[in-house]
Amino acid sequence: MKFPTKWPSLDKKPEEVLGACVRYEDENFYSKNHVYAVDKVKAKFPDYKLEKEQARGWLTTEGRIVGDEEAQAIDRLREQREGKATPLMRDPESTLFKAKNE
């Protein structure tokens, strides 16, 4: 009997937050915050219109766009696993953990 050289359950990494995301023209644009994500959209689509956005939120490594609360929960779990603040937590330009009026 031959044993597998890789164990699939050990290769799977937990879901992480990549950044703020705007879906436009069936394409995801993400960055540290939504302003930068919209800037990326405008670079590719100069005729950008807010009404044509398909989704806005936080992009995960599994390709999902989630809301603020779920993204914060995912990032806090990552912080607990790694024992240190995540890149989005440390980045002063990231808006994930900032109050909405900042």
Buried (B, 14 or more C-beta within 10 A) or exposed (E): EEEEEEEEEEEEEEBBBBBBBBBBEEEBBBBBBBEBBBBBBEEEBEEBEEEEBEEBBBBBEEEBBBEBEBBBEBBEBBBEEEEEEBBBBEBEEBBBBEEEEE
